[in-house]
Amino acid sequence: MRSITDYSRLGALMLSAFFLSGCASQIYSESGTVSTVILIRHADRNVGQSDLNDKGKSRAIALVGALSHIEIDAIYSPDKKRNIDTVLPLSKTRNVKISVIETSGVASRIVKENSGKTSLWVGNTSNLDH
């Protein structure tokens, strides 16, 4: 038998989901196209440091192999060294320029500028949900 607390939690969860669903924005490609945006977080760094640590540098290099089967048309990053360093090996290997942009309206901008293409955004904890 469920307790009042169980039903209260379930009700709160359902109410939260209802309100959050209204907060989700929808972004569309141009008609007849499909856009793909790959979201990644910057690679490892030591706390308080802007440079990638050894593990982060290895992961940045491994990203090239991890995405080898996916065509990347554009790479975007905020103006943070750790983010840029994370995608630099990919940028060099693919000969795709890293576009450094502000973090507000990221998804809309990326889809608008690359409708029907595949783009990559290397973000931070604070901007991966924009």
C-alpha positions as a printed NumPy array, in Angstrom:
array([[  0.   ,   0.   ,   0.   ],
       [  1.33 ,   3.417,  -0.909],
       [  1.662,   6.071,   1.72 ],
       [  0.531,   9.684,   1.488],
       [  4.206,  10.632,   1.083],
       [  4.522,   8.417,  -2.021],
       [  1.492,  10.065,  -3.614],
       [  2.748,  13.518,  -2.655],
       [  6.108,  12.824,  -4.301],
       [  4.432,  11.421,  -7.397],
       [  2.139,  14.442,  -7.615],
       [  5.046,  16.86 ,  -7.201],
       [  7.022,  15.014,  -9.877],
       [  4.117,  15.091, -12.335],
       [  3.456,  18.776, -11.652],
       [  7.145,  19.597, -12.164],
       [  7.22 ,  17.669, -15.428],
       [  4.111,  19.536, -16.607],
       [  5.624,  22.958, -15.887],
       [  9.046,  22.056, -17.265],
       [  7.561,  20.777, -20.505],
       [  6.209,  24.266, -21.112],
       [  9.706,  25.7  , -20.69 ],
       [ 11.233,  23.602, -23.44 ],
       [ 11.746,  25.554, -26.61 ],
       [ 11.584,  24.001, -30.017],
       [ 14.044,  24.9  , -32.721],
       [ 13.441,  23.87 , -36.294],
       [ 15.677,  23.565, -39.366],
       [ 14.586,  24.96 , -42.657],
       [ 11.703,  23.026, -44.148],
       [ 12.81 ,  19.749, -45.698],
       [ 16.108,  19.599, -43.807],
       [ 17.349,  17.824, -40.728],
       [ 19.953,  19.529, -38.574],
       [ 22.069,  17.684, -36.03 ],
       [ 23.741,  19.435, -33.113],
       [ 26.208,  17.372, -31.099],
       [ 26.617,  18.677, -27.553],
       [ 29.755,  17.876, -25.603],
       [ 31.298,  19.218, -22.428],
       [ 34.889,  20.39 , -22.357],
       [ 37.515,  17.779, -21.476],
       [ 39.11 ,  17.359, -18.039],
       [ 41.005,  20.117, -16.28 ],
       [ 42.298,  20.627, -12.793],
       [ 40.042,  22.691, -10.538],
       [ 40.804,  26.384, -10.872],
       [ 42.854,  25.885, -14.037],
       [ 41.874,  26.936, -17.547],
       [ 44.221,  24.48 , -19.307],
       [ 43.283,  20.875, -19.929],
       [ 45.166,  18.38 , -17.782],
       [ 46.861,  15.303, -19.287],
       [ 43.629,  13.289, -19.165],
       [ 41.775,  16.15 , -20.86 ],
       [ 44.398,  16.431, -23.606],
       [ 44.108,  12.694, -24.236],
       [ 40.329,  12.948, -24.411],
       [ 40.536,  15.871, -26.836],
       [ 42.663,  13.717, -29.127],
       [ 40.317,  10.735, -28.638],
       [ 37.374,  12.909, -29.716],
       [ 38.774,  12.851, -33.255],
       [ 38.436,   9.062, -33.373],
       [ 35.12 ,   9.01 , -31.545],
       [ 33.557,  11.227, -34.207],
       [ 35.441,   9.777, -37.178],
       [ 32.262,   8.287, -38.681],
       [ 30.305,  11.556, -38.415],
       [ 30.669,  14.454, -40.824],
       [ 31.098,  17.71 , -38.895],
       [ 30.228,  20.869, -40.817],
       [ 30.721,  23.419, -38.035],
       [ 32.305,  23.625, -34.591],
       [ 31.179,  26.167, -31.989],
       [ 32.658,  27.084, -28.617],
       [ 32.341,  29.792, -25.993],
       [ 35.452,  31.924, -25.507],
       [ 36.994,  29.601, -22.927],
       [ 40.439,  28.085, -23.387],
       [ 39.45 ,  24.651, -22.055],
       [ 36.563,  24.438, -24.529],
       [ 38.615,  25.537, -27.509],
       [ 41.451,  23.166, -26.553],
       [ 38.942,  20.306, -26.349],
       [ 37.925,  20.672, -30.005],
       [ 41.224,  21.934, -31.423],
       [ 42.476,  18.474, -32.517],
       [ 39.116,  17.825, -34.226],
       [ 39.193,  21.242, -35.875],
       [ 42.695,  20.688, -37.215],
       [ 42.014,  17.138, -38.416],
       [ 38.779,  18.093, -40.188],
       [ 39.961,  21.531, -41.313],
       [ 36.831,  23.067, -39.76 ],
       [ 37.19 ,  26.48 , -38.146],
       [ 36.103,  26.871, -34.51 ],
       [ 33.484,  29.617, -34.288],
       [ 33.755,  31.33 , -30.905],
       [ 30.343,  32.689, -29.922],
       [ 28.389,  34.01 , -26.951],
       [ 26.457,  31.406, -24.976],
       [ 23.017,  33.   , -25.211],
       [ 20.792,  31.591, -27.925],
       [ 23.354,  28.973, -28.894],
       [ 20.977,  26.311, -30.205],
       [ 18.95 ,  28.738, -32.32 ],
       [ 22.051,  30.283, -33.811],
       [ 23.717,  26.969, -34.619],
       [ 20.614,  25.548, -36.321],
       [ 19.926,  28.789, -38.183],
       [ 23.497,  29.035, -39.498],
       [ 23.791,  25.32 , -40.348],
       [ 20.354,  24.171, -41.376],
       [ 20.532,  20.652, -42.753],
       [ 24.076,  20.134, -41.489],
       [ 25.857,  18.606, -38.503],
       [ 27.369,  20.969, -35.948],
       [ 29.198,  20.485, -32.671],
       [ 28.939,  22.683, -29.567],
       [ 31.54 ,  22.244, -26.828],
       [ 29.963,  23.704, -23.741],
       [ 30.22 ,  23.984, -20.001],
       [ 27.925,  22.85 , -17.225],
       [ 26.302,  26.295, -17.24 ],
       [ 25.516,  26.471, -20.966],
       [ 24.779,  22.978, -22.231],
       [ 21.053,  23.476, -21.653],
       [ 20.614,  26.659, -23.696]])
